[in-house]
Amino acid sequence: MSKHAPILNLPNILTLIRVAAIPVLVAVFYLPFGWSDMLAAGLFLAAGLTDWLDGYLARKLGQTSPFGAFLDPVADKLIVAVALVVLVQVHATIWLSVPAMVIVCREITVSALREWMAELGQRARVAVSSVGKVKTVAQMGSITVLLALKPEHAADGDILMTPGLWIGYAALYLAMVLTLWSMMRYLRAAAPQFLAASKGD
């Protein structure tokens, strides 16, 4: 890619649209209409598909850029974090709060790790792995399902679980397990740098 390639190429525009869709997603989810849940879920799913599309176009069109490499993962983490916050508020249960907390904390940890490794010129050691990609699919699928199926509550406040909600919760817990697994793989890959840094101190 030419070093003079424009910042606002097609892949980066798609990524910016994904960021701009975040407040729209939240607003739609809270609309007082029966169809708002499905529309919010559709917006989130479309954002996930856009994530794949902008990466594909960047490679296909030779339009990869440092700005795109920075913005793409940021956009992913922002929309996932916001969607999880919305779901925690709606479900208001420890069974959803725990995986949401783990996923958000993992994203912060891995982002910091990648930044530190990049400063050391070792970013390739913590590149996205196949486990991370499967985690992303499980995460996107679970959040889409849970956004689409806003729960109803019993008189005692407990959530009335439906088959769809069980599927969404199960997929979210799978995403949490894969999240922890992939984080451990990244930490293990960075371990030599941790040891070298500690010896330097």
N, C-alpha and C positions, 0 to 999 in steps of 0.2 A: 504493500500500500504506500502511496506517495505520502510524504510527510506533510504535504499541503492539502490533503484530503479534507473536505469540509466536515465540521463537527456535526452539523445537522443533516446527516445522510439518512436514508430511509430506515435502517435498523435503529439508529438513535432516536429518530422521531417516534417510532413504535414504542420504544422504551419510555420516552417522555409521556406518551399517551397513557401508558400503564401507570405512571406516577400520578398523572392528572385524574385518573379514574378512581383513585383511592377515596377522596371525599364524596364522589358520586356514589360509590358503592355503599358507604356508610349512610348517606342520605336516603338512598333507595331502600335499604334494609329496614329503616325505621318508618317508612311511609305507612300510613294506616290503611293499607289495602291488602287483600288476600293474596295478590299476585306479587307483592313486593319481595317476598322471600325468594321465589324462583328467579326473579329478575336479578336480585343481588347475587345469587349463586351463578347465574349465567354470566354476569359481569366478571365475577372472580374467575370462572373457568376460561372466559375469553382472554383475561389477562395472563393466565397460565399458558394458553396456546400462543399468545403473542410473545411470551418469553422464548418459546421454542422457535417461533418464526423469525424474530429479530436476530437470533444467533445464527440461524440457517442462512438468512439473507446476507449477514455480515461476511460469512465465509464464502458464500456463492458469488457475491458481487465484489469481493475483495475490499470490503469497506469496514474492516475491523479498525478500531482506533483506541487509544488510551482512554479517551472520554467514555466510549462505549463499554470498555472493560471495567471502568469504575462504576458507571451508572447502572448497568444491567443487574449485578448482584444487589446493589442498594435498592433498586426498584422491587426486586423479588422479596427482600427481607421486609421492606416497608409494608407492602400489601399483605403479606402473611401475618406480620405482627399486628396490624390494625384489625384484620379479620379475626384473629384470635382474641383480641381485647373485646371486640363486639360479642363474640360467642361466649366469653366468660361472663360478661354482663347479663346476657340473656339466659344462660343456663344456670349461673350462680351456684355451682356445685364443685366440690373438691375433685370430682372425677374428671372434670374438664379442665379445671384450673391447673392441676399438676402437669399434665402433658403440655399445656400451653406455656407454663412457666419454663419447663425443661427446653422446649423448642426455642423460645425467645432467648434464653440464657445461652444456649448452644450457639445460636447465630452470632450473638455478641462476642462470645469467646473465640469462635473460629475466625470471625472478621478481624479481631485484634491479632490473632495468631498469624493470619496471612499477611497483614500489614507489617508485622515484626519480621517475618521471614523474607518479605520483599525487600526490606531495608538491608537485610544480610545477603541479598542476591540469591536466595534459596526458595523463591516463591513456587517453583515447579514441584518441590517436595510436598506441598499442601494444595496441589491442584485438585479440582473436583474429581472424585473417584466414582466408580460404578455404583458403589453403595450410596453415595450422596445423591446420585441421579434417581435411584429407586426410592430413596427417602423423599425426594421432592415429589415424585409421582404419588406416593401414599399420602403425603401431606396435602397436596393440592386436591386429591380426590376426597379426602376426609373433610376438609374445610368446605368444599363445594356442597357435599351432602348435608353437612350440619347447617350451612347457611340456608339451604333450600327447605329444611325441615325445622322451622322454629318450634320449640317444644311447648306443650301444654302442661299445666301443673295441676296436681290434685289439691284437695282442700287443705291438706297438711303441708303444702308447699313442695312436695316431692315431684320430680319430673315424671310424666307419664311416658314411659319408654315404648317406642314402636320399633318394628323390625328395621325401618330405615335409620332410626337413631342408633340402634345397636350396631349397625354396619358402620355408621359414621364414627362412633366412639371406637370401635375395633380398629378401623383404619387409622384413626388418630394415635392410638396407642402403638400400632405398628410403626407409624412415623416417628414416634418418640423413641422407640427402641433403636430404630435405624439411625436416628439423630445422635443418640449416645454412642452407638457403634462407630459411626463415621467420625465423630469427634475424637474418639480414642485412637482411631487410625491416624488422624492428622497429628495428634499429640505425640504418638509413637514415632511418626516420620520426623517430627521436629525435635525429638529428644536429643539427638547428637548436638544440635545447636544450643539447647538448654545446658547441656553438660559443658560444652566449650565456653559458653558465656559465664557459667559459674566458676570455671577454672581461671578465666580471665579476671574475675573479680577477686 
